[in-house]
Amino acid sequence: MSIHLEDALKHPTLAAADPIIRAGARAAARAQLRWIHSSEIIDIAPLLAGGELLLTGGEALALASDERRISYIRQLAERGVAAVAVETGAALPSLPSSMVAAAEAAGLPLIELRGVVPFVGVTQAINSMLVSDSVSQLRRADEASHAMAVELAHGGGLDRILAVLAGITHAEVTLTSVAGVTLGSAAPGNAGAADAGSALGPEEQARLIRIDVPIRGILAAQLLLRVPVEEDENLARTAGNRSVDILALALLQRMSPGLKEVAGAALLRAVDSGSQAWRLQQLASAAGIPPGNPIVAVIVRADMLQQLRTPVEQLLSRGAQPSATYVDNAELLALAVLPAEGSRESRHALLAGLRALPALADALVAVGPPAAGIPEAPWSLSEARLTLDLADAPGYAPADSAGRHGSVIDAEVFAVERLAVGSLDAGQRRNFVRQQLGALLDHDAQRSSRLLGTLAAWLDSGCNTAQAARELHVERQSMHQRLQRIFDLCGGDPRGTGRLAALHLATRLARLSDG
């Protein structure tokens, strides 16, 4: 019999902590536990498999920023953790409202433990109860895996193989490609295919489990199990994980042996290492990427990169142009082919699509400048990486479209900075800034004023005083007074003189971390 979260909270070892649910109460009422784990590590999510009750003393959370706490909650929710229980006390007197709001939005039960209990005792007591349940689940999951293998050996298609899984788990099962295309589906009691997507009930009546299906280390598909609340979620998760290898074999029989995907990953590794042009052209052909077409590199920095890969690949596939992706330990890399005609418009559409992806809200993304063909792809990638480094400088705050980068950054917006960094060393850049803006910088330092920011906003707006005033949220008359003071410090009004471009370059270089 499955153990639910509510049962665990009533267990004497945990009830002594006086637990109270602060967020995700609806999800808590139906949550089943696979295991109980305790950890003070903030980046614990990748090490979890889903279905766990996570216990934490809260010391690390007390020292973390609000942004990091929210990311912690979101990562656990994305991983499928059943609930997280945080001990409050001297280090963390109460659960931060940001964490409560993030947990409620993600549907993750967040529990406050108002008393101190030994987590070792809690995990030993409750996990011992879960072990016997896990043995039964593993036995039934192995039965499902064996039955699916027999179906595959007899030539059964994806729908019939998935029907075996659906019959044992009593869940609606769908297998989709990385682009979101349904490859096969089945519902409980149906030996053939079923349109699982159309039969899915409300979220309150079923829980969704997502399991990646890789082929040769490359994400090829995703298994979705919609489990009714009255059924065993842990059995569905275990059986789904046990079926991954069978489904991968079925996909290999159904489609080409993944040569394009393998070549695409190899191509991006070669691009990242700056391989010779002939090698890039060779790999591009194998990956289905026209070597002579315009191409742009995309680079993503974030936690949980594997989870971001699918939405990025889905977006790239909508453009009807070949693409490739690769994830290493720190970055998600992608190449997007642009059409020979209308490449600029296509690149703008890619930027807009990335900015509209909710999954990238907490990521930092750069789209490199367009390259003439695959031999120029290493340059586009290196410029995208440089753009991320420049945008991460303290002086650059997220903005919107014209200066305007937000979490998705256009490398073209940083063309001047990229050129300066590539042509001048840090000392030369500092000297140039000092020559152009020395008096103004001294004024800001001595009087704690922000005339540099005012000048930068005015120049970025095309010397449009009214627009700059709106962006800075100051009265127009006050803006004129600030500009007059700036002109006095900089040797006069630069409009109509050769100094305008020099001042604009200096303000942009001044915002770099080493400027």
Secondary structure, 3 states (H helix, E strand, C coil): CCCEHHHHHHCHHHHCCCEEEEECHHHHHHCECCEEEECCCCCCHHHCCCCEEEEECCHHHHHCCHHHHHHHHHHHHHHCCCEEEEECCCCCCCCCHHHHHHHHHHCCCEEEECCCCCHHHHHHHHHHHHHHHHHHHHHHHHHHHHHHHHHHHCCCCHHHHHHHHHHHHCCEEEEEECCCCEEEEECCCCCCCCCHHHHCCCHHHEEEEEEEEEECCEEEEEEEEEEECCCCHHHHHHHHHHCHHHHHHHHHHHCCCCHHHHHHHHHHHHHHHCCCHHHHHHHHHHCCCCCCCCEEEEEEECCCHHHHHHHHHHHHHHCCCCEEEEECCCCEEEEEECCCCCHHHHHHHHHHHHHCCHHHCCCEEEECCCECCHHHHHHHHHHHHHHHHHHCCCCCCCCCCCCCCCCEEEHHHHHHHHHHHHHCCHHHHHHHHHHHHHHHHHHHHHHCCCHHHHHHHHHHCCCCHHHHHHHHCCCHHHHHHHHHHHHHHHCCCCCCCCHHHHHHHHHHHHCCCCC
